């Protein structure tokens, strides 16, 4: 399979969290704004790409009996790098994301790609896979965060986009709003998928 195919599959075919249905905890918890969603997505993408690469390079060295433990150690090492970097350079975002930065260690998307793909494929394919899935995750979180921020605060990236008399739906930036936003996006993606499938059958 080509590197382009490995990359693009993460942008639609297996886009998390809507196709893989993984990593829902940060999706629901941190997407109160577009900025938070993008920040979490980029942090996860960095860890995903780097861990995929290292797992792929070490796949023939790591004994199969301890591979999961080894993968977690690798992932945790890159999460520490992300955490310390965010503390140093984007501390307000680090505070906003809180405990969910260290919890990237147990994100099922990252461990799943290490086990299902990087542990069986070469470095370049693993980088393409990690980058595609990571960007798909980032796009998902950013769009969901923007949707919730717009309806919950009337803003996107802090810029007011709604009319003066607009009354924000404050529940959208709370826990129930996360489920509503996720449900709307799932419905939209399923609708598009059905339409694309119907078009393919007609072609």
TIRO-2110 file (N, C-alpha, C; in Angstrom, 1 decimal):
// TIRO-2110
0.8, -1.2, 0.0, N, 1, A
0.0, 0.0, 0.0, CA, 1, A
0.9, 1.2, 0.0, C, 1, A
0.5, 2.3, -0.8, N, 2, A
1.3, 3.5, -0.9, CA, 2, A
1.3, 4.3, 0.4, C, 2, A
2.3, 5.2, 0.5, N, 3, A
2.4, 6.1, 1.6, CA, 3, A
1.2, 7.1, 1.6, C, 3, A
0.8, 7.5, 0.4, N, 4, A
-0.3, 8.4, 0.3, CA, 4, A
-1.6, 7.7, 0.9, C, 4, A
-1.8, 6.5, 0.5, N, 5, A
-3.0, 5.8, 1.0, CA, 5, A
-2.9, 5.6, 2.5, C, 5, A
-1.7, 5.3, 3.1, N, 6, A
-1.6, 5.2, 4.5, CA, 6, A
-1.9, 6.5, 5.2, C, 6, A
-1.5, 7.6, 4.6, N, 7, A
-1.7, 8.9, 5.2, CA, 7, A
-3.2, 9.3, 5.1, C, 7, A
-3.8, 9.2, 3.9, N, 8, A
-5.1, 9.7, 3.7, CA, 8, A
-6.2, 8.8, 4.4, C, 8, A
-5.9, 7.6, 4.7, N, 9, A
-7.0, 6.8, 5.3, CA, 9, A
-7.3, 7.3, 6.7, C, 9, A
-6.4, 8.0, 7.4, N, 10, A
-6.7, 8.5, 8.7, CA, 10, A
-7.5, 9.8, 8.7, C, 10, A
-7.6, 10.4, 7.5, N, 11, A
-8.4, 11.6, 7.3, CA, 11, A
-9.9, 11.4, 7.0, C, 11, A
-10.2, 10.1, 6.7, N, 12, A
-11.6, 9.8, 6.5, CA, 12, A
-12.0, 8.3, 6.7, C, 12, A
-11.3, 7.4, 6.1, N, 13, A
-11.6, 6.0, 6.2, CA, 13, A
-11.6, 5.5, 7.6, C, 13, A
-10.6, 5.8, 8.4, N, 14, A
-10.5, 5.4, 9.8, CA, 14, A
-10.4, 6.6, 10.7, C, 14, A
-11.0, 7.7, 10.4, N, 15, A
-10.9, 8.9, 11.1, CA, 15, A
-11.3, 8.7, 12.6, C, 15, A
-10.5, 9.0, 13.5, N, 16, A
-10.9, 8.9, 14.9, CA, 16, A
-11.5, 10.2, 15.3, C, 16, A
-12.5, 10.2, 16.2, N, 17, A
-13.1, 9.1, 16.9, CA, 17, A
-14.3, 8.6, 16.2, C, 17, A
-14.6, 9.0, 15.0, N, 18, A
-15.9, 8.7, 14.4, CA, 18, A
-15.9, 7.3, 13.7, C, 18, A
-14.7, 6.9, 13.2, N, 19, A
-14.6, 5.5, 12.6, CA, 19, A
-14.1, 4.5, 13.5, C, 19, A
-13.0, 4.8, 14.2, N, 20, A
-12.4, 3.9, 15.2, CA, 20, A
-13.2, 3.9, 16.5, C, 20, A
-13.9, 4.9, 16.7, N, 21, A
-14.6, 5.1, 18.0, CA, 21, A
-13.6, 4.9, 19.2, C, 21, A
-12.5, 5.6, 19.1, N, 22, A
-11.5, 5.5, 20.2, CA, 22, A
-11.1, 6.9, 20.6, C, 22, A
-10.6, 7.1, 21.8, N, 23, A
-10.1, 8.4, 22.2, CA, 23, A
-11.3, 9.3, 22.6, C, 23, A
-12.4, 8.8, 23.0, N, 24, A
-13.6, 9.6, 23.2, CA, 24, A
-13.5, 10.4, 24.5, C, 24, A
-12.6, 10.0, 25.4, N, 25, A
-12.5, 10.8, 26.7, CA, 25, A
-12.0, 12.2, 26.4, C, 25, A
-10.9, 12.4, 25.8, N, 26, A
-10.5, 13.8, 25.5, CA, 26, A
-11.4, 14.5, 24.5, C, 26, A
-12.0, 13.7, 23.6, N, 27, A
-12.9, 14.3, 22.6, CA, 27, A
-14.1, 15.0, 23.4, C, 27, A
-14.6, 14.4, 24.4, N, 28, A
-15.7, 14.9, 25.1, CA, 28, A
-15.3, 15.9, 26.1, C, 28, A
-14.1, 15.8, 26.7, N, 29, A
-13.7, 16.6, 27.8, CA, 29, A
-13.1, 18.0, 27.4, C, 29, A
-12.2, 18.0, 26.4, N, 30, A
-11.4, 19.2, 26.2, CA, 30, A
-11.9, 20.1, 25.0, C, 30, A
-13.0, 19.6, 24.3, N, 31, A
-13.4, 20.4, 23.1, CA, 31, A
-14.4, 21.5, 23.4, C, 31, A
-14.2, 22.2, 24.5, N, 32, A
-15.0, 23.4, 24.8, CA, 32, A
-14.7, 24.6, 23.9, C, 32, A
-13.6, 24.5, 23.2, N, 33, A
-13.2, 25.6, 22.3, CA, 33, A
-12.3, 25.0, 21.2, C, 33, A
-12.3, 25.7, 20.0, N, 34, A
-11.4, 25.3, 18.9, CA, 34, A
-10.0, 25.2, 19.3, C, 34, A
-9.5, 26.2, 20.1, N, 35, A
-8.1, 26.2, 20.5, CA, 35, A
-7.8, 25.0, 21.3, C, 35, A
-8.6, 24.6, 22.3, N, 36, A
-8.3, 23.5, 23.1, CA, 36, A
-8.3, 22.2, 22.3, C, 36, A
-9.3, 22.1, 21.4, N, 37, A
-9.4, 20.9, 20.5, CA, 37, A
-8.1, 20.8, 19.7, C, 37, A
-7.7, 21.9, 19.0, N, 38, A
-6.5, 21.8, 18.2, CA, 38, A
-5.2, 21.5, 19.0, C, 38, A
-5.1, 22.1, 20.2, N, 39, A
-4.0, 21.9, 21.1, CA, 39, A
-3.9, 20.4, 21.5, C, 39, A
-5.0, 19.8, 21.9, N, 40, A
-5.0, 18.4, 22.3, CA, 40, A
-4.7, 17.5, 21.1, C, 40, A
-5.2, 17.9, 19.9, N, 41, A
-5.0, 17.1, 18.7, CA, 41, A
-3.6, 17.1, 18.3, C, 41, A
-2.9, 18.2, 18.3, N, 42, A
-1.6, 18.3, 17.9, CA, 42, A
-0.6, 17.6, 18.8, C, 42, A
-0.9, 17.8, 20.1, N, 43, A
-0.1, 17.0, 21.1, CA, 43, A
-0.2, 15.5, 20.9, C, 43, A
-1.4, 15.1, 20.7, N, 44, A
-1.6, 13.6, 20.4, CA, 44, A
-0.9, 13.2, 19.1, C, 44, A
-1.0, 14.0, 18.1, N, 45, A
-0.4, 13.7, 16.8, CA, 45, A
1.1, 13.6, 17.0, C, 45, A
1.8, 14.5, 17.7, N, 46, A
3.2, 14.4, 17.9, CA, 46, A
3.6, 13.0, 18.6, C, 46, A
2.8, 12.7, 19.7, N, 47, A
3.1, 11.4, 20.4, CA, 47, A
2.9, 10.2, 19.4, C, 47, A
1.8, 10.3, 18.7, N, 48, A
1.4, 9.2, 17.8, CA, 48, A
2.5, 9.0, 16.7, C, 48, A
2.9, 10.0, 16.0, N, 49, A
3.9, 9.9, 15.0, CA, 49, A
5.3, 9.4, 15.6, C, 49, A
5.7, 10.0, 16.7, N, 50, A
7.0, 9.6, 17.2, CA, 50, A
7.0, 8.2, 17.8, C, 50, A
5.9, 7.8, 18.4, N, 51, A
5.8, 6.5, 19.0, CA, 51, A
5.7, 5.4, 17.9, C, 51, A
4.9, 5.8, 16.8, N, 52, A
4.8, 4.8, 15.7, CA, 52, A
6.2, 4.6, 15.1, C, 52, A
7.0, 5.7, 14.9, N, 53, A
8.3, 5.6, 14.3, CA, 53, A
9.2, 4.7, 15.2, C, 53, A
9.2, 4.9, 16.5, N, 54, A
10.1, 4.2, 17.3, CA, 54, A
9.7, 2.7, 17.5, C, 54, A
8.4, 2.5, 17.6, N, 55, A
7.9, 1.1, 17.6, CA, 55, A
8.3, 0.4, 16.4, C, 55, A
8.1, 1.0, 15.2, N, 56, A
8.5, 0.4, 14.0, CA, 56, A
10.0, 0.0, 13.9, C, 56, A
10.8, 1.0, 14.3, N, 57, A
12.2, 0.7, 14.3, CA, 57, A
12.7, -0.4, 15.2, C, 57, A
11.9, -0.6, 16.3, N, 58, A
12.3, -1.6, 17.4, CA, 58, A
11.4, -2.8, 17.3, C, 58, A
10.6, -3.0, 16.3, N, 59, A
9.6, -4.1, 16.2, CA, 59, A
10.2, -5.4, 16.2, C, 59, A
11.4, -5.5, 15.6, N, 60, A
12.1, -6.8, 15.6, CA, 60, A
13.0, -7.1, 16.8, C, 60, A
13.1, -6.1, 17.6, N, 61, A
14.0, -6.3, 18.8, CA, 61, A
13.1, -6.5, 20.1, C, 61, A
12.0, -5.9, 20.2, N, 62, A
11.1, -6.0, 21.3, CA, 62, A
10.5, -7.4, 21.4, C, 62, A
10.7, -8.2, 22.5, N, 63, A
10.1, -9.5, 22.6, CA, 63, A
8.6, -9.4, 22.6, C, 63, A
7.9, -10.3, 21.9, N, 64, A
6.4, -10.3, 21.8, CA, 64, A
5.7, -10.3, 23.2, C, 64, A
6.3, -11.0, 24.1, N, 65, A
5.7, -11.1, 25.4, CA, 65, A
5.6, -9.8, 26.2, C, 65, A
6.5, -8.9, 25.9, N, 66, A
6.5, -7.6, 26.6, CA, 66, A
6.2, -6.4, 25.7, C, 66, A
5.7, -6.7, 24.5, N, 67, A
5.6, -5.6, 23.6, CA, 67, A
4.6, -4.5, 24.1, C, 67, A
3.5, -4.8, 24.7, N, 68, A
2.5, -3.8, 25.2, CA, 68, A
3.2, -2.9, 26.2, C, 68, A
3.9, -3.5, 27.2, N, 69, A
4.6, -2.8, 28.2, CA, 69, A
5.6, -1.9, 27.5, C, 69, A
6.4, -2.4, 26.6, N, 70, A
7.4, -1.6, 25.9, CA, 70, A
6.7, -0.4, 25.1, C, 70, A
5.6, -0.7, 24.5, N, 71, A
4.9, 0.4, 23.7, CA, 71, A
4.5, 1.5, 24.7, C, 71, A
4.0, 1.1, 25.9, N, 72, A
3.5, 2.1, 26.8, CA, 72, A
4.7, 3.0, 27.3, C, 72, A
5.8, 2.3, 27.5, N, 73, A
7.0, 3.1, 28.0, CA, 73, A
7.4, 4.1, 26.9, C, 73, A
7.4, 3.6, 25.6, N, 74, A
7.8, 4.5, 24.5, CA, 74, A
6.8, 5.7, 24.4, C, 74, A
5.5, 5.4, 24.5, N, 75, A
4.5, 6.4, 24.4, CA, 75, A
4.6, 7.4, 25.6, C, 75, A
4.8, 6.9, 26.8, N, 76, A
4.9, 7.7, 28.0, CA, 76, A
6.1, 8.7, 27.9, C, 76, A
7.2, 8.2, 27.3, N, 77, A
8.4, 9.1, 27.1, CA, 77, A
8.1, 10.3, 26.2, C, 77, A
7.4, 10.1, 25.1, N, 78, A
7.0, 11.2, 24.3, CA, 78, A
5.9, 12.1, 24.9, C, 78, A
5.1, 11.5, 25.7, N, 79, A
4.1, 12.3, 26.4, CA, 79, A
4.8, 13.3, 27.4, C, 79, A
5.8, 12.8, 28.1, N, 80, A
6.6, 13.7, 29.0, CA, 80, A
7.2, 14.8, 28.2, C, 80, A
7.7, 14.6, 27.0, N, 81, A
8.3, 15.6, 26.2, CA, 81, A
7.2, 16.7, 25.8, C, 81, A
6.1, 16.2, 25.4, N, 82, A
5.0, 17.1, 25.1, CA, 82, A
4.6, 17.9, 26.3, C, 82, A
4.4, 17.3, 27.5, N, 83, A
4.0, 17.9, 28.7, CA, 83, A
5.0, 19.0, 29.1, C, 83, A
6.2, 18.7, 29.1, N, 84, A
7.2, 19.7, 29.5, CA, 84, A
7.3, 20.9, 28.5, C, 84, A
7.2, 20.5, 27.2, N, 85, A
7.2, 21.6, 26.2, CA, 85, A
6.1, 22.5, 26.3, C, 85, A
4.9, 22.0, 26.6, N, 86, A
3.7, 22.8, 26.7, CA, 86, A
3.8, 23.7, 28.0, C, 86, A
4.3, 23.1, 29.1, N, 87, A
4.5, 23.9, 30.3, CA, 87, A
5.4, 25.1, 30.0, C, 87, A
6.5, 24.9, 29.2, N, 88, A
7.4, 25.9, 28.9, CA, 88, A
7.0, 27.0, 28.0, C, 88, A
6.2, 26.6, 26.9, N, 89, A
5.9, 27.5, 25.9, CA, 89, A
4.4, 27.9, 25.7, C, 89, A
3.5, 27.1, 26.1, N, 90, A
2.1, 27.4, 26.0, CA, 90, A
1.4, 27.0, 27.3, C, 90, A
1.8, 27.6, 28.4, N, 91, A
1.3, 27.3, 29.7, CA, 91, A
-0.2, 27.5, 29.9, C, 91, A
-0.8, 28.6, 29.3, N, 92, A
-2.3, 28.7, 29.5, CA, 92, A
-3.0, 27.5, 28.8, C, 92, A
-2.5, 27.1, 27.7, N, 93, A
-3.2, 25.9, 27.0, CA, 93, A
-2.9, 24.6, 27.8, C, 93, A
-1.7, 24.5, 28.4, N, 94, A
-1.5, 23.4, 29.2, CA, 94, A
-2.4, 23.3, 30.4, C, 94, A
-2.7, 24.5, 31.0, N, 95, A
-3.6, 24.6, 32.2, CA, 95, A
-5.0, 24.2, 31.7, C, 95, A
-5.4, 24.7, 30.6, N, 96, A
-6.8, 24.4, 30.1, CA, 96, A
-7.0, 22.9, 29.8, C, 96, A
-6.0, 22.3, 29.3, N, 97, A
-6.1, 20.8, 29.0, CA, 97, A
-5.9, 20.0, 30.2, C, 97, A
-5.2, 20.4, 31.2, N, 98, A
-5.0, 19.8, 32.5, CA, 98, A
-4.6, 18.4, 32.4, C, 98, A
-5.3, 17.5, 33.1, N, 99, A
-4.9, 16.1, 33.3, CA, 99, A
-4.9, 15.3, 32.0, C, 99, A
-5.6, 15.9, 31.0, N, 100, A
-5.7, 15.1, 29.7, CA, 100, A
-4.4, 15.1, 28.9, C, 100, A
-3.5, 15.9, 29.2, N, 101, A
-2.2, 15.8, 28.6, CA, 101, A
-1.4, 14.5, 29.0, C, 101, A
-1.2, 14.3, 30.4, N, 102, A
-0.6, 13.1, 30.8, CA, 102, A
-1.4, 11.8, 30.4, C, 102, A
-2.7, 12.0, 30.3, N, 103, A
-3.6, 10.9, 30.0, CA, 103, A
-3.5, 10.4, 28.5, C, 103, A
-2.7, 11.2, 27.7, N, 104, A
-2.4, 10.7, 26.3, CA, 104, A
-1.7, 9.4, 26.4, C, 104, A
-1.0, 9.1, 27.4, N, 105, A
-0.4, 7.8, 27.6, CA, 105, A
-1.3, 6.6, 27.4, C, 105, A
-2.5, 6.8, 27.9, N, 106, A
-3.5, 5.7, 27.8, CA, 106, A
-4.5, 5.9, 26.7, C, 106, A
-4.3, 6.8, 25.8, N, 107, A
-5.2, 7.0, 24.7, CA, 107, A
-5.1, 5.8, 23.8, C, 107, A
-6.3, 5.1, 23.6, N, 108, A
-6.4, 3.9, 22.8, CA, 108, A
-6.0, 4.0, 21.4, C, 108, A
-6.1, 5.2, 20.8, N, 109, A
-5.7, 5.4, 19.4, CA, 109, A
-4.2, 5.2, 19.3, C, 109, A
-3.4, 5.7, 20.2, N, 110, A
-2.0, 5.6, 20.1, CA, 110, A
-1.5, 4.2, 20.3, C, 110, A
-2.0, 3.6, 21.3, N, 111, A
-1.6, 2.2, 21.6, CA, 111, A
-2.1, 1.3, 20.5, C, 111, A
-3.3, 1.6, 20.0, N, 112, A
-3.9, 0.7, 19.0, CA, 112, A
-3.1, 0.8, 17.7, C, 112, A
-2.7, 2.0, 17.3, N, 113, A
-1.9, 2.1, 16.0, CA, 113, A
-0.5, 1.4, 16.2, C, 113, A
0.1, 1.5, 17.4, N, 114, A
1.3, 0.9, 17.7, CA, 114, A
1.2, -0.6, 17.5, C, 114, A
0.1, -1.2, 18.1, N, 115, A
-0.1, -2.6, 18.0, CA, 115, A
-0.5, -3.1, 16.7, C, 115, A
-1.5, -2.4, 16.1, N, 116, A
-2.1, -2.9, 14.8, CA, 116, A
-1.3, -2.5, 13.6, C, 116, A
-0.5, -1.5, 13.7, N, 117, A
0.2, -1.0, 12.4, CA, 117, A
1.7, -0.9, 12.6, C, 117, A
2.2, -0.1, 13.5, N, 118, A
3.6, 0.2, 13.6, CA, 118, A
4.4, -1.0, 13.9, C, 118, A
3.9, -1.9, 14.7, N, 119, A
4.6, -3.1, 15.1, CA, 119, A
4.7, -4.2, 14.0, C, 119, A
4.0, -3.9, 12.8, N, 120, A
4.0, -4.8, 11.7, CA, 120, A
4.6, -4.2, 10.4, C, 120, A
4.8, -2.9, 10.4, N, 121, A
5.2, -2.2, 9.2, CA, 121, A
6.5, -1.4, 9.4, C, 121, A
7.0, -0.9, 8.3, N, 122, A
8.3, -0.2, 8.3, CA, 122, A
8.1, 1.3, 8.7, C, 122, A
9.2, 2.0, 9.0, N, 123, A
9.2, 3.3, 9.5, CA, 123, A
8.4, 4.3, 8.7, C, 123, A
8.6, 4.4, 7.4, N, 124, A
8.0, 5.4, 6.6, CA, 124, A
6.5, 5.2, 6.6, C, 124, A
6.0, 4.0, 6.4, N, 125, A
4.6, 3.7, 6.4, CA, 125, A
4.0, 4.0, 7.8, C, 125, A
4.8, 3.7, 8.9, N, 126, A
4.3, 4.0, 10.2, CA, 126, A
4.2, 5.5, 10.5, C, 126, A
5.1, 6.3, 9.9, N, 127, A
5.0, 7.7, 10.1, CA, 127, A
3.8, 8.3, 9.3, C, 127, A
3.6, 7.8, 8.1, N, 128, A
2.4, 8.2, 7.3, CA, 128, A
1.1, 7.8, 8.0, C, 128, A
1.1, 6.6, 8.6, N, 129, A
-0.1, 6.2, 9.3, CA, 129, A
-0.4, 7.1, 10.5, C, 129, A
0.7, 7.3, 11.3, N, 130, A
0.5, 8.1, 12.5, CA, 130, A
0.2, 9.6, 12.2, C, 130, A
0.8, 10.1, 11.2, N, 131, A
0.5, 11.5, 10.8, CA, 131, A
-1.0, 11.6, 10.3, C, 131, A
-1.4, 10.7, 9.5, N, 132, A
-2.8, 10.7, 9.0, CA, 132, A
-3.8, 10.6, 10.0, C, 132, A
-3.7, 9.6, 10.9, N, 133, A
-4.6, 9.4, 12.0, CA, 133, A
-4.6, 10.5, 13.0, C, 133, A
-3.4, 11.0, 13.2, N, 134, A
-3.2, 12.2, 14.2, CA, 134, A
-3.9, 13.4, 13.6, C, 134, A
-3.7, 13.7, 12.4, N, 135, A
-4.3, 14.9, 11.8, CA, 135, A
-5.9, 14.7, 11.7, C, 135, A
-6.3, 13.5, 11.4, N, 136, A
-7.7, 13.2, 11.5, CA, 136, A
-8.3, 13.5, 12.8, C, 136, A
-7.6, 13.1, 13.9, N, 137, A
-8.0, 13.3, 15.3, CA, 137, A
-8.0, 14.8, 15.6, C, 137, A
-7.0, 15.5, 15.1, N, 138, A
-6.9, 16.9, 15.4, CA, 138, A
-8.0, 17.7, 14.7, C, 138, A
-8.3, 17.3, 13.4, N, 139, A
-9.4, 18.0, 12.7, CA, 139, A
-10.7, 17.7, 13.4, C, 139, A
-10.9, 16.5, 13.9, N, 140, A
-12.2, 16.1, 14.6, CA, 140, A
-12.4, 17.0, 15.9, C, 140, A
-11.3, 17.1, 16.7, N, 141, A
-11.4, 17.8, 17.9, CA, 141, A
-11.6, 19.3, 17.6, C, 141, A
-10.9, 19.8, 16.6, N, 142, A
-10.9, 21.3, 16.3, CA, 142, A
-12.3, 21.7, 15.8, C, 142, A
-12.9, 20.9, 14.9, N, 143, A
-14.2, 21.2, 14.4, CA, 143, A
-15.3, 21.0, 15.5, C, 143, A
-15.2, 20.0, 16.3, N, 144, A
-16.1, 19.8, 17.4, CA, 144, A
-16.0, 21.0, 18.4, C, 144, A
-14.8, 21.3, 18.7, N, 145, A
-14.5, 22.5, 19.6, CA, 145, A
-15.1, 23.8, 19.1, C, 145, A
-14.9, 24.0, 17.8, N, 146, A
-15.4, 25.2, 17.2, CA, 146, A
-16.9, 25.3, 17.2, C, 146, A
-17.5, 24.1, 16.9, N, 147, A
-19.0, 24.0, 17.0, CA, 147, A
-19.6, 24.3, 18.4, C, 147, A
-18.9, 23.7, 19.4, N, 148, A
-19.4, 23.9, 20.7, CA, 148, A
-19.1, 25.4, 21.2, C, 148, A
-18.0, 25.9, 20.8, N, 149, A
-17.6, 27.3, 21.2, CA, 149, A
-18.6, 28.3, 20.6, C, 149, A
-18.9, 28.0, 19.3, N, 150, A
-19.8, 29.0, 18.6, CA, 150, A
-21.1, 29.0, 19.2, C, 150, A
-21.7, 27.8, 19.5, N, 151, A
-23.1, 27.8, 20.0, CA, 151, A
-23.1, 28.1, 21.5, C, 151, A
-22.0, 27.8, 22.2, N, 152, A
-21.9, 28.0, 23.7, CA, 152, A
-21.5, 29.4, 24.1, C, 152, A
-20.6, 30.0, 23.3, N, 153, A
-20.1, 31.3, 23.6, CA, 153, A
-20.4, 32.4, 22.6, C, 153, A
-20.7, 31.9, 21.4, N, 154, A
-20.9, 32.9, 20.2, CA, 154, A
-19.6, 33.3, 19.6, C, 154, A
-18.5, 32.5, 19.9, N, 155, A
-17.2, 32.9, 19.4, CA, 155, A
-16.5, 31.7, 18.8, C, 155, A
-15.5, 31.9, 17.9, N, 156, A
-14.5, 30.9, 17.5, CA, 156, A
-13.1, 31.5, 17.5, C, 156, A
-12.2, 30.8, 18.2, N, 157, A
-10.9, 31.4, 18.5, CA, 157, A
-10.9, 32.7, 19.2, C, 157, A
-12.0, 32.9, 20.0, N, 158, A
-12.1, 34.1, 20.8, CA, 158, A
-12.8, 35.2, 20.0, C, 158, A
-13.0, 35.1, 18.7, N, 159, A
-13.6, 36.2, 17.9, CA, 159, A
-15.1, 36.0, 17.9, C, 159, A
-15.8, 37.1, 18.2, N, 160, A
-17.3, 37.1, 18.3, CA, 160, A
-17.8, 37.0, 16.8, C, 160, A
-18.6, 36.0, 16.5, N, 161, A
-19.2, 35.8, 15.2, CA, 161, A
-20.7, 35.8, 15.2, C, 161, A
-21.3, 36.0, 16.3, N, 162, A
-22.8, 36.0, 16.3, CA, 162, A
-23.3, 37.4, 16.5, C, 162, A
-24.6, 37.5, 16.2, N, 163, A
-25.3, 38.8, 16.3, CA, 163, A
-25.4, 39.3, 17.7, C, 163, A
-25.7, 40.6, 17.9, N, 164, A
-25.6, 41.2, 19.2, CA, 164, A
-26.6, 40.6, 20.2, C, 164, A
-27.8, 40.3, 19.7, N, 165, A
-28.8, 39.8, 20.6, CA, 165, A
-28.7, 38.2, 20.8, C, 165, A
-27.7, 37.6, 20.3, N, 166, A
-27.6, 36.2, 20.4, CA, 166, A
-27.4, 35.7, 21.8, C, 166, A
-28.2, 34.7, 22.2, N, 167, A
-28.2, 34.2, 23.5, CA, 167, A
-27.4, 32.8, 23.5, C, 167, A
-26.2, 32.7, 24.0, N, 168, A
-25.5, 31.5, 23.9, CA, 168, A
-26.2, 30.3, 24.6, C, 168, A
-26.0, 29.1, 24.0, N, 169, A
-26.5, 27.9, 24.5, CA, 169, A
-25.4, 27.4, 25.5, C, 169, A
-25.4, 27.9, 26.7, N, 170, A
-24.3, 27.6, 27.6, CA, 170, A
-24.1, 26.1, 27.9, C, 170, A
-25.1, 25.3, 27.7, N, 171, A
-24.9, 23.9, 27.9, CA, 171, A
-24.0, 23.2, 26.9, C, 171, A
-23.7, 23.9, 25.8, N, 172, A
-22.9, 23.4, 24.7, CA, 172, A
-21.4, 23.3, 25.2, C, 172, A
-21.0, 24.2, 26.1, N, 173, A
-19.6, 24.2, 26.6, CA, 173, A
-19.5, 23.4, 27.9, C, 173, A
-20.6, 22.7, 28.3, N, 174, A
-20.6, 21.8, 29.4, CA, 174, A
-20.7, 20.3, 28.9, C, 174, A
-20.7, 19.4, 29.9, N, 175, A
-20.7, 18.0, 29.5, CA, 175, A
-21.8, 17.6, 28.6, C, 175, A
-23.1, 18.0, 28.8, N, 176, A
-24.1, 17.5, 27.8, CA, 176, A
-23.8, 18.0, 26.4, C, 176, A
-23.3, 19.2, 26.3, N, 177, A
-23.0, 19.7, 24.9, CA, 177, A
-22.0, 18.9, 24.2, C, 177, A
-21.1, 18.3, 24.9, N, 178, A
-20.1, 17.4, 24.2, CA, 178, A
-20.8, 16.2, 23.5, C, 178, A
-21.7, 15.6, 24.2, N, 179, A
-22.5, 14.5, 23.6, CA, 179, A
-23.4, 15.0, 22.5, C, 179, A
-24.0, 16.1, 22.6, N, 180, A
-24.8, 16.6, 21.5, CA, 180, A
-23.9, 16.9, 20.3, C, 180, A
-22.8, 17.6, 20.5, N, 181, A
-21.9, 17.9, 19.4, CA, 181, A
-21.4, 16.7, 18.7, C, 181, A
-21.0, 15.7, 19.5, N, 182, A
-20.5, 14.5, 19.0, CA, 182, A
-21.5, 13.7, 18.2, C, 182, A
-22.7, 13.7, 18.7, N, 183, A
-23.8, 13.1, 18.0, CA, 183, A
-24.2, 13.7, 16.7, C, 183, A
-24.1, 15.1, 16.6, N, 184, A
-24.4, 15.8, 15.4, CA, 184, A
-23.3, 15.5, 14.4, C, 184, A
-22.1, 15.5, 14.8, N, 185, A
-21.0, 15.2, 13.8, CA, 185, A
-21.0, 13.7, 13.4, C, 185, A
-21.3, 12.8, 14.3, N, 186, A
-21.5, 11.4, 13.8, CA, 186, A
-22.6, 11.2, 12.8, C, 186, A
-23.7, 11.9, 13.0, N, 187, A
-24.8, 11.8, 12.1, CA, 187, A
-24.4, 12.4, 10.7, C, 187, A
-23.7, 13.5, 10.8, N, 188, A
-23.3, 14.2, 9.5, CA, 188, A
-22.3, 13.3, 8.7, C, 188, A
-21.3, 12.7, 9.4, N, 189, A
-20.4, 11.8, 8.8, CA, 189, A
-21.0, 10.6, 8.2, C, 189, A
-22.0, 10.0, 9.0, N, 190, A
-22.7, 8.8, 8.5, CA, 190, A
-23.5, 9.2, 7.3, C, 190, A
-24.1, 10.3, 7.3, N, 191, A
-24.9, 10.8, 6.1, CA, 191, A
-24.1, 10.9, 4.9, C, 191, A
-22.9, 11.6, 5.0, N, 192, A
-22.0, 11.7, 3.9, CA, 192, A
-21.5, 10.4, 3.4, C, 192, A
-21.2, 9.5, 4.3, N, 193, A
-20.7, 8.1, 4.0, CA, 193, A
-21.7, 7.4, 3.1, C, 193, A
-23.0, 7.5, 3.6, N, 194, A
-24.1, 6.8, 2.8, CA, 194, A
-24.2, 7.4, 1.4, C, 194, A
-24.1, 8.7, 1.3, N, 195, A
-24.2, 9.3, 0.0, CA, 195, A
-23.1, 9.0, -0.9, C, 195, A
-21.9, 8.9, -0.3, N, 196, A
-20.7, 8.5, -1.1, CA, 196, A
-20.8, 7.0, -1.6, C, 196, A
-21.3, 6.2, -0.7, N, 197, A
-21.5, 4.8, -1.1, CA, 197, A
-22.5, 4.6, -2.2, C, 197, A
-23.6, 5.4, -2.1, N, 198, A
-24.6, 5.3, -3.1, CA, 198, A
-24.1, 5.8, -4.5, C, 198, A
-23.2, 6.9, -4.4, N, 199, A
-22.6, 7.4, -5.7, CA, 199, A
-21.7, 6.4, -6.3, C, 199, A
-20.9, 5.6, -5.4, N, 200, A
-20.0, 4.6, -6.0, CA, 200, A
-20.8, 3.5, -6.6, C, 200, A
-21.9, 3.1, -6.1, N, 201, A
-22.7, 2.0, -6.6, CA, 201, A
-23.3, 2.4, -8.0, C, 201, A
-23.6, 3.7, -8.1, N, 202, A
-24.2, 4.1, -9.4, CA, 202, A
-23.1, 4.3, -10.5, C, 202, A
-21.9, 4.5, -10.1, N, 203, A
-20.8, 4.7, -11.0, CA, 203, A
-20.4, 3.5, -11.8, C, 203, A
END
